[in-house]
């Protein structure tokens, strides 16, 4: 059984909890049992980001059985409180995963205070001796769905619901549009920002707006299935985000980009168990199975699936790069020359849009 | 459907949950009680409406259950603040936090389950009329209920004897008590009505707006409803206008973005309901409207019949 802790629970039992937790163990040696703590930014019931991290945690429990004991704290705001929660988990665990960008600074501070505990921070960029970072190349999945959109769109207008204009989201929009333009050079992506990762009502309104404006495919970088549900109702198409959302849109969802954190959690927690854990900065994608493409909808024609698979398999074996030149910006100027590709560094600070994006 | 009609239809949907919650809170506040737990009561309604509709297969039973769930939350608030005289602000905030947690617990088994939409009111012939057809006759039942409820409240407060007594309790509870009116009982009824309406607003979210259950799906609409009551200066018909205005601004801003029109940052528009509320508060405290548009005099003040 996993103890289900909430932040408020922790607040209430901080004193008694501290007494129950045993001292951290030293690494570098083989252990019989490893204890892993997870800090989540949202509720595990969001059916999106946090939900998928929690599925990864459950995969870890299933894989390592009684050799692992996991604990999680959900709904941790990216504020001063986060540091206290992380410290609390650090006192009782061998490895702590903090799963939101905003946890970076508190994780760095706590990692310094607990040199014997391993820390892994998701989507950040700071590493130390006992702090590793991990992220997933979601943009690779977006290149696959962009290819499908290029084939399936009749109007040539695709609606894209954005959360916040940060590099992570911007590179997703661009990867999608580059792939779509390869299939259909005249299409455009219309972006509507809802300024939230998670507001089902507003996401649905954004989808309605985009459909009313002529979009016949809806893509999203927000967490709820609401836009897909609207697509289903209005008879247009769309793509799931973070999870397979077929249940919400059996005809509208063409496929989904699925976050699969399980393999990473299993591998890294096993490394702690074996005493082989070392700090690293990894950015896995389709190739490592951290980003997956959900089963294609039966309505997707065979030649479209073939084109999508060509991109997916091409990215896996390295023949296809989603950001291979020539790439033009919104003004139509070539910013990445033929034969060149954008580096990871360029991607991580991307703040411009490619041709045909209206944002 | 042409773009303008489409936009207006979406505005109606966006305004409805705000209208339900705000008109309920308006009655509560007019009776002199400030319940900040609207968000919590909406969530209780949303999860109950969803769960009951899914298990019974009946939207009607789901809507009724949602209203009762909201009222049950309100009863907790009423017991704490009216019977035990706990601080209303603190209790209301606690009610919101409680509602977030409780709804998550109840709804944990329903995450990821879709729900068929409520049957829409379709009037043969009328719904097919241009512009007014989809605008007036193409909505979910709850949309009409929200408007009718608001009109009923407007009538009740302005015209009915019971409504005048409720207002009297909110303006001067000692005088009302002196005249022999049961202040606490009236406030209980008002608080229960507020919970019922918030529950319906929540049900609209989980049954019609986005037919699904996800934790914290109200995403702050309860707080906008609270702001709306102040924005409307505690008048039901202004709540109606305000809800459609707030809903309209949100939708208009999304449309403008999609068309690449004027560049008001969307964050500014998200602040708008609260900015408008502050402006109204300032105006009714200093301007020529001072004294005419003000909060119920006993708002937030506990009452105990000691003499």
Contacts between the chains, C-beta under 8 A, distances in Angstrom:
chain1	res1	chain2	res2	distance
A	6	B	101	7.1
A	8	B	97	7.8
A	8	B	101	7.1
A	42	B	215	7.9
A	43	B	104	5.9
A	43	B	215	4.0
A	43	B	216	6.6
A	45	B	104	6.1
A	45	B	107	6.8
A	45	B	108	5.7
A	45	B	111	4.2
A	45	B	214	6.6
A	45	B	215	4.4
A	46	B	111	7.9
A	46	B	214	6.2
A	46	B	215	6.1
A	47	B	111	5.5
A	47	B	112	5.3
A	47	B	214	5.8
A	51	B	111	7.4
A	159	B	258	7.3
A	190	B	258	5.3
A	190	B	260	7.8
A	191	B	257	7.5
A	192	B	254	5.3
A	192	B	257	4.6
A	192	B	258	5.2
A	193	B	257	6.4
A	193	B	266	5.4
A	194	B	254	7.7
A	194	B	266	7.6
A	195	B	266	5.3
A	195	B	267	5.9
A	195	B	270	6.0
A	196	B	219	7.0
A	198	B	214	8.0
A	198	B	216	7.7
A	198	B	219	7.2
A	199	B	219	4.0
A	199	B	220	7.9
A	200	B	205	7.7
A	200	B	209	7.9
A	200	B	210	4.4
A	200	B	212	7.1
A	200	B	214	5.9
A	200	B	217	5.0
A	200	B	219	7.0
A	201	B	14	7.3
A	201	B	17	7.4
A	201	B	205	6.4
A	201	B	209	5.6
A	201	B	210	6.0
A	201	B	217	7.3
A	201	B	219	6.3
A	201	B	221	7.2
A	202	B	219	7.0
A	202	B	250	7.0
A	202	B	254	8.0
A	203	B	210	7.9
A	204	B	209	6.6
A	204	B	210	4.9
A	205	B	10	6.1
A	205	B	13	7.7
A	205	B	14	5.8
A	205	B	250	6.6
A	205	B	251	5.9
A	205	B	254	5.8
A	206	B	254	5.2
A	208	B	6	7.6
A	208	B	10	5.0
A	209	B	7	7.8
A	209	B	10	6.9
A	209	B	251	6.8
A	209	B	254	4.2
A	209	B	255	5.2
A	209	B	257	8.0
A	209	B	258	5.3
A	210	B	258	5.6
A	212	B	1	7.5
A	212	B	3	5.8
A	212	B	6	3.9
A	212	B	7	6.8
A	212	B	10	7.4
A	212	B	255	7.6
A	213	B	3	7.0
A	213	B	255	7.2
A	213	B	258	4.8
A	213	B	259	6.5
A	224	B	210	7.3
A	224	B	212	7.8
A	224	B	214	5.8
A	224	B	217	7.8
A	225	B	114	7.9
A	225	B	212	6.4
A	226	B	210	4.2
A	226	B	212	7.1
A	229	B	114	7.1
A	229	B	210	6.2
A	229	B	211	6.7
A	229	B	212	6.7
A	233	B	117	7.1
A	243	B	112	7.7
A	247	B	112	6.4
A	247	B	113	7.0
A	247	B	114	5.2
A	248	B	114	4.8
A	248	B	212	6.6
A	358	B	260	5.1
